[in-house]
Amino acid sequence: MVAHGYGIAAVGTPNLVFSNVIWGYLVRVIPQIHGVWGYSIATIGVLVIVGTVVLRALRQLSFGWLVSLSALILLLARPVLFPQFTINAGLLTLGAVICWHLYGHQKSRQALFIGCLLAFFGYLVRSHEFLLVLLIASPLLPWNKLAKDRTGQVSVVVLLLAIGVVSFIDYKAYQGDVWRSFNALNPARAPITDFGADAQLKKHPEILTRHGYTANDINLIGSWFFVDENIANPHRLNAMLMDLGPLPALSNAINNGWIGVKTFVHPVLVPSILASLFLLLLMPNRKLFVTWVICIAAIFLLGVLGRPGVLRVYIPAISLLLIAPLLVTGNGYGVRGTGYGVRGTGILRWRLVQGAIVVAALFNATAVFSESRTAQLASERIREELRDFPDEPVVAWGAIFPFEALYPVLRQSDSALAYRLYTLGVFTNAPFSVAYAEQAVGRGMVDRLTSQSGIPIVANKQCFDLLTIYCKERLGGVLQELAVQKYGQVDVSWRRCETKVTQ
């Protein structure tokens, strides 16, 4: 949406926020093909490239077609049917790790260069995921080879320089005046929206009172309500957080860490994690154990930092754990070059490896295809139900609006492209958003909320309850529902804050 200017975005822009601006420029220059946007083409193209790298690498390591294709299906079934840019970034980095492994063991400079290219694009798509997967994969990288090979050293230096250059370009892309409010609010709201400061602040009403806030104001910030500058004020938020001091919720942070680790048994991850664990037990190796330890520690730390249970972050990491035993064992486990031989327990273990990968691939594919079919039917139904959705800006607040169903990667509808969604979220103050554009012409949410005609909103009861209190506390009025229009399971409610002025 951001790249091509529809839905939540009033205009298209390369400033994708979560991806590097260079990636934004690249996807925007890709022309539409049969109605498919450049960003979607790039998304699918990444998966094709990663799949090619994985399949070719496993074949070069002398794994048979059965194991190679099963591993490929296990890795890519979900990313292909449910594409997501963070997953793509992690898979690109995984592809780089595979190429560097080939370089280390087969002295393939072509693999070295391709690996550096994949790593660079992984960084462009989502730098945080790139760094996470690279950290977890660090025990598997050919450090000794890189230390002795001049070509390898030069390639690494060039890669680091390229990353430094695009990082600087990305930083400069967000330094204009139009980005000032976005840049100022983001670090100020993060402790409340992401790290639990809202709960701590509400335990100290004296701090709230001193800075002119109420408990409902804090709840609004925690619910991404950034449309009132009196509440979403970065200077006042920073001053209030400074008065609060360091967050004391260590026990909660540790609990979040365990939530992250326990997500390993999420149904989406179970086939891959069980296969990875089984391969680890069948092919014990010091590097593999260290990789597992780093992965678990990283997932735990992410939870402590306030990001537990984020599947799109975990999927590439688990994919690495799955493919790592096949890389470490080398040229065809139980076939040659592994130390296990082809007789006795060696061949038995190899058959167990084959069986584990094939069974996990079949189980995963069955579940993913079933989920995809259900999602496709739901998407078609939702798009039909929303066909007559209003063409004026509609506030979409919370996770209730069906973005993924309405805007699939390869099946955009003309009617959906015409919707203008005034989202309350991280992009509210971004200069490309519908919210920013409406605010700039005096049609912001608060302005329309107090107007005679009100404003259409899609939100859940909790958000409307917060808005009711906001109307009373901040605007001195009473929130009224003027009308409601049903579009299947999506209700558009026209709300107005009745004040003395509107009366």
C-alpha positions in Angstrom: 0.0 0.0 0.0 2.7 2.4 1.0 4.9 1.7 -2.1 2.0 2.1 -4.6 -0.3 4.6 -2.8 -3.6 2.9 -2.0 -5.6 1.8 1.1 -3.8 3.5 4.1 -1.6 5.6 1.8 -2.7 8.7 0.1 0.3 8.7 -2.2 2.9 6.1 -3.2 6.4 6.5 -1.8 9.7 4.6 -1.5 9.8 5.5 2.2 8.5 2.2 3.4 9.6 2.8 7.0 10.2 -0.9 7.9 12.2 -1.6 4.7 15.2 0.4 3.4 14.2 3.3 1.1 16.4 1.7 -1.7 14.1 -1.3 -1.6 11.2 1.1 -1.9 12.7 2.6 -5.1 13.4 -0.8 -6.5 9.9 -2.2 -6.1 8.4 1.0 -7.4 10.3 0.8 -10.7 8.9 -2.7 -11.4 5.9 -2.2 -13.8 2.6 -3.8 -13.2 2.1 -7.1 -14.9 -1.6 -8.1 -15.4 -2.6 -5.9 -12.5 0.0 -7.2 -10.1 2.0 -4.4 -8.4 5.8 -4.2 -8.4 6.0 -4.8 -4.7 4.0 -8.1 -5.1 6.2 -9.2 -8.0 9.4 -8.5 -5.9 7.9 -10.4 -3.0 7.2 -13.5 -5.1 10.5 -13.1 -6.9 12.4 -13.2 -3.6 10.8 -16.6 -2.8 11.6 -18.0 -6.2 15.3 -16.9 -5.8 15.5 -18.4 -2.3 13.9 -21.6 -3.4 16.3 -21.9 -6.3 19.3 -21.4 -4.0 18.0 -24.0 -1.4 17.3 -26.6 -4.1 20.6 -26.1 -5.9 22.6 -26.2 -2.7 21.0 -29.4 -1.4 21.6 -31.0 -4.8 25.2 -29.9 -4.8 25.6 -31.4 -1.4 24.5 -34.7 -3.0 21.1 -34.9 -1.3 18.5 -36.7 -3.4 15.5 -35.2 -5.0 13.2 -36.5 -2.4 15.0 -34.9 0.5 15.8 -31.7 -1.4 12.2 -31.1 -2.6 10.7 -32.1 0.8 13.0 -29.6 2.5 12.1 -27.0 0.0 8.4 -27.5 0.5 8.8 -27.5 4.3 10.7 -24.2 4.1 8.6 -22.3 1.5 5.0 -23.6 1.6 3.8 -21.0 4.1 5.9 -18.1 2.8 4.6 -18.6 -0.7 1.0 -18.9 0.3 1.2 -16.2 3.0 3.9 -13.8 1.9 5.3 -11.4 4.4 8.3 -9.1 4.0 9.9 -9.9 7.4 9.9 -13.6 6.5 11.3 -12.8 3.1 14.2 -10.9 4.7 15.0 -13.8 6.9 14.8 -16.3 4.0 17.1 -14.1 1.9 19.6 -14.2 4.8 19.2 -17.9 5.1 20.0 -18.2 1.4 23.1 -16.1 2.0 24.2 -18.5 4.8 23.7 -21.5 2.5 25.8 -19.9 -0.2 28.6 -19.0 2.3 28.6 -22.6 3.5 29.1 -23.8 -0.1 31.9 -21.2 -0.4 33.6 -22.5 2.7 33.4 -26.2 1.9 33.6 -26.2 -1.9 35.7 -23.0 -2.4 33.0 -21.6 -4.7 33.6 -17.9 -5.2 30.4 -17.7 -7.2 28.5 -18.9 -4.1 30.4 -16.3 -2.1 29.3 -13.5 -4.3 25.7 -14.7 -4.6 25.6 -15.0 -0.8 26.7 -11.4 -0.3 24.1 -10.2 -2.8 21.3 -12.2 -1.0 22.5 -10.8 2.4 22.5 -7.3 1.0 18.9 -7.6 -0.2 17.9 -9.3 3.1 19.2 -6.2 4.8 17.2 -3.9 2.5 13.9 -5.8 3.0 14.1 -5.9 6.8 17.4 -5.1 8.5 16.4 -6.3 12.0 15.4 -9.8 10.7 18.6 -9.9 8.7 20.7 -9.3 11.8 18.7 -11.8 13.9 19.2 -14.7 11.4 22.8 -13.8 10.8 23.4 -13.8 14.6 21.8 -17.3 14.9 23.7 -18.6 11.9 27.1 -17.3 13.2 28.4 -20.7 14.3 27.7 -22.1 10.8 29.7 -19.4 8.9 33.1 -20.2 7.3 35.1 -17.9 9.6 38.4 -19.8 9.0 38.0 -19.6 5.3 37.2 -15.9 5.4 40.2 -15.2 7.6 42.6 -16.8 5.0 40.9 -15.9 1.7 41.6 -12.5 0.2 38.6 -12.6 -2.0 36.4 -13.5 0.9 37.7 -10.6 3.0 37.2 -8.1 0.1 33.6 -9.4 -0.4 32.8 -9.0 3.3 34.2 -5.5 3.3 32.3 -4.5 0.2 29.1 -6.0 1.7 29.6 -4.0 4.9 30.3 -0.8 3.0 27.2 -1.3 0.9 25.1 -1.8 4.0 26.6 1.3 5.5 25.9 3.4 2.4 22.2 2.3 2.1 21.8 2.8 5.9 22.9 6.4 5.6 20.7 7.0 2.5 17.8 5.5 4.5 18.5 7.7 7.5 18.6 10.9 5.3 15.3 9.9 3.6 13.5 10.5 6.9 15.1 13.8 7.9 12.8 16.3 6.1 10.4 18.6 7.8 7.4 16.4 6.8 8.9 13.6 8.9 9.5 15.7 12.1 6.3 14.8 14.0 6.6 11.1 13.0 10.3 11.0 14.2 9.5 12.8 17.4 6.5 10.7 18.4 7.9 7.2 17.6 10.5 6.9 20.4 8.2 8.7 22.8 5.2 6.4 22.3 7.3 3.1 22.1 7.6 2.6 25.9 3.8 2.8 26.1 2.8 0.9 23.0 5.6 -1.7 23.1 7.2 -2.1 26.5 4.5 -1.9 29.2 5.0 1.7 30.5 1.2 2.3 30.3 0.6 -0.1 33.2 3.3 1.5 35.3 2.1 5.0 34.6 -1.5 4.2 35.6 0.0 3.1 39.0 1.2 6.6 39.5 -1.8 9.0 39.1 0.2 11.8 40.6 2.6 11.7 37.6 -0.3 11.7 35.2 -1.9 14.6 36.9 1.3 16.6 37.0 1.6 16.3 33.2 -2.0 16.8 32.4 -2.9 13.2 31.5 -5.6 10.8 32.6 -5.7 7.0 32.7 -7.8 7.0 29.6 -5.3 9.2 27.7 -2.6 6.5 28.4 -5.0 3.8 27.2 -5.6 5.8 24.1 -1.8 6.1 23.4 -1.5 2.4 24.1 -4.2 1.8 21.5 -2.3 3.9 18.9 -4.6 7.0 19.1 -2.2 9.6 17.8 -4.6 12.1 16.3 -4.8 14.5 19.2 -1.6 16.5 19.6 -2.6 17.3 23.2 -2.3 13.6 24.0 0.2 12.4 21.5 2.7 15.1 22.5 6.3 13.7 22.4 7.7 16.4 24.7 5.1 15.8 27.4 5.3 12.0 27.0 9.1 12.1 27.4 8.8 14.3 30.4 6.3 12.0 32.0 8.3 8.9 31.3 11.4 10.6 32.7 9.5 11.2 35.9 8.4 7.5 36.0 12.0 6.4 35.7 13.3 2.9 34.7 10.5 0.4 34.2 10.6 -2.0 37.1 8.6 -4.8 35.5 11.5 -7.3 35.4 9.3 -10.3 36.2 6.9 -9.4 33.4 9.8 -9.0 31.1 11.1 -12.5 32.0 7.6 -13.9 31.5 7.5 -12.3 28.1 10.8 -14.0 27.3 9.3 -17.4 28.2 6.2 -16.6 26.1 8.5 -16.1 23.2 10.3 -19.5 23.8 7.0 -21.3 24.3 5.8 -20.0 20.9 8.1 -22.7 19.4 5.2 -25.1 19.9 2.8 -22.9 18.0 0.9 -25.0 15.4 2.4 -23.0 12.5 6.0 -23.9 13.7 5.4 -27.4 15.0 6.3 -29.4 11.8 9.5 -27.5 11.3 10.6 -27.4 14.9 10.0 -31.1 15.4 11.8 -32.0 12.3 14.7 -29.7 13.3 14.9 -31.2 16.7 14.8 -34.7 15.3 17.6 -34.0 12.9 19.7 -32.5 15.7 19.3 -35.7 17.8 20.1 -37.9 14.8 23.1 -35.8 13.7 24.6 -34.3 16.9 27.1 -31.6 16.2 28.7 -28.9 18.3 27.9 -26.1 15.8 24.3 -27.2 15.7 24.0 -27.2 19.5 25.5 -23.7 19.7 23.1 -22.5 16.9 20.2 -23.8 18.9 21.4 -22.1 22.1 21.8 -18.8 20.3 18.4 -19.1 18.7 16.6 -19.8 22.0 18.5 -17.0 23.7 17.7 -14.5 20.9 14.0 -15.4 21.0 14.0 -15.1 24.8 15.7 -11.7 24.6 13.2 -10.5 22.0 10.4 -11.4 24.4 12.2 -9.6 27.3 12.4 -6.5 25.0 8.7 -6.6 24.5 8.3 -8.6 21.3 7.2 -12.1 22.3 5.5 -14.6 20.1 5.9 -12.8 16.7 5.6 -15.7 14.2 6.9 -13.8 11.2 10.2 -13.2 13.1 10.5 -16.8 14.2 9.7 -18.6 10.9 13.1 -17.8 9.2 15.0 -18.7 12.5 13.3 -22.1 12.6 14.0 -22.5 8.9 17.6 -22.0 9.7 17.5 -24.7 12.4 15.9 -27.1 9.9 18.4 -26.6 7.1 21.5 -26.3 9.3 21.9 -30.1 9.9 21.9 -30.8 6.2 24.6 -28.2 5.7 26.8 -29.4 8.6 26.7 -33.1 7.6 27.9 -32.2 4.2 27.7 -34.4 1.1 24.6 -36.5 1.5 24.2 -37.8 5.1 24.9 -41.5 5.0 26.1 -41.4 1.4 29.6 -40.1 1.5 31.8 -37.7 3.3 29.8 -37.8 6.5 31.7 -40.3 8.6 28.6 -42.4 9.1 29.1 -44.7 6.0 26.4 -46.5 4.2 26.0 -49.6 6.3 24.6 -50.5 9.8 23.4 -47.6 11.9 24.6 -45.0 9.2 22.0 -46.1 6.6 19.3 -46.4 9.3 19.9 -42.9 10.5 19.9 -41.6 6.9 16.5 -43.3 6.3 15.2 -41.7 9.5 16.5 -38.3 8.3 14.7 -38.8 5.0 11.5 -39.9 6.8 11.5 -37.0 9.2 11.9 -34.4 6.4 9.3 -36.0 4.1 6.7 -36.5 6.9 7.2 -33.0 8.2 6.8 -31.6 4.7 3.6 -33.5 4.0 2.1 -32.6 7.3 3.1 -28.9 6.9 1.9 -28.7 3.3 -1.5 -30.3 4.2 -2.0 -27.8 7.0 -0.8 -24.8 5.0 -2.9 -25.6 1.9 -6.0 -26.1 4.0 -5.4 -22.8 5.8 -4.7 -21.1 2.5 -7.9 -22.4 0.9 -9.9 -21.2 4.0 -8.2 -17.8 3.8 -8.9 -17.6 0.0 -12.6 -18.3 0.5 -12.8 -15.8 3.3 -11.0 -13.2 1.2 -13.4 -13.6 -1.7 -16.4 -13.3 0.7 -15.0 -10.2 2.4 -14.2 -8.5 -0.8 -17.7 -9.1 -2.1 -19.2 -7.9 1.2 -17.1 -4.7 1.0 -17.7 -4.0 -2.6 -19.9 -0.9 -1.8 -17.7 0.3 1.0 -17.7 4.1 1.4 -15.2 6.0 -0.9 -14.7 8.7 1.7 -11.9 8.3 4.3 -13.0 5.8 7.0 -11.1 5.4 10.3 -9.8 1.9 10.8 -8.8 1.5 14.4 -7.4 -1.7 15.9 -7.0 -5.1 14.4 -10.7 -5.4 13.3 -10.4 -4.3 9.7 -9.6 -7.3 7.4 -6.5 -5.8 5.6 -4.9 -9.1 4.7 -8.2 -10.6 3.3 -9.0 -7.4 1.4 -5.6 -6.8 -0.1 -4.0 -10.2 -1.1 -0.6 -10.1 -2.7 -1.8 -11.3 -6.2 -5.5 -10.6 -6.3 -6.1 -6.9 -5.8 -9.6 -5.7 -6.7 -10.3 -2.3 -8.3 -12.9 -1.4 -5.7 -10.5 -2.1 -2.8 -7.9 0.0 -4.4 -10.3 3.0 -4.2 -10.9 2.7 -0.4 -9.3 5.4 1.7 -8.4 4.1 5.1 -7.6 6.6 7.9 -5.7 4.1 10.1 -4.8 4.7 13.7 -1.4 3.1 14.1 2.3 3.6 13.6 1.7 5.3 10.2 -0.8 7.8 11.4 1.7 10.7 11.3 3.7 9.4 8.3 3.4 12.0 5.5 2.2 9.4 3.0 -0.8 8.3 5.0 -4.4 9.2 4.5 -4.5 10.3 8.1 -1.7 12.8 7.5 -3.3 14.1 4.3 -6.7 14.6 5.9 -5.2 16.3 8.9 -3.3 18.7 6.6 -6.6 20.0 5.0 -8.4 20.3 8.3 -10.3 17.0 8.1 -8.5 15.2 10.9 -10.4 12.7 13.0 -10.9 15.1 16.0 -12.2 17.8 13.6 -14.7 15.5 12.0 -15.6 13.9 15.3 -17.0 17.3 16.5 -18.6 18.2 13.2 -22.3 17.9 12.4 -21.9 15.0 10.0 -19.5 13.0 12.3 -16.9 10.5 11.0 -17.2 6.9 9.9 -15.2 4.5 12.1 -14.4 0.8 12.1 -13.4 -0.3 15.5 -14.2 -2.7 18.3 -16.2 -2.0 21.5 -13.0 -1.4 23.6 -11.9 1.4 21.2 -15.3 3.0 21.2 -15.4 2.9 25.0 -12.0 4.8 25.0 -13.4 7.2 22.5 -16.5 7.8 24.7 -14.4 8.7 27.7 -12.1 10.9 25.5 -15.2 12.8 24.2 -16.3 13.5 27.7 -12.8 14.3 29.3 -11.1 16.1 26.4 -14.0 17.6 24.4 -16.6 18.1 27.1 -19.2 16.2 25.1 -21.2 12.9 24.7 -20.3 10.4 22.0 -23.3 9.6 19.8 -23.8 7.0 17.1 -25.5 8.7 14.1 -25.8 5.6 11.9 -24.3 2.2 11.3 -23.8 0.4 8.0 -23.0 -3.3 7.9 -20.7 -4.8 5.2 -20.8 -8.4 6.2 -18.8 -8.7 9.4 -17.5 -5.1 9.1 -19.6 -2.4 10.8 -19.0 1.2 9.8 -20.3 3.4 12.6 -20.8 7.1 12.1 -19.9 8.8 15.4 -20.1 12.4 16.6 -19.0 14.0 19.9 -22.0 16.1 20.9 -20.7 19.3 22.4 -22.3 22.7 22.9 -20.8 23.8 19.5 -22.3 20.9 17.6 -25.6 21.2 19.3 
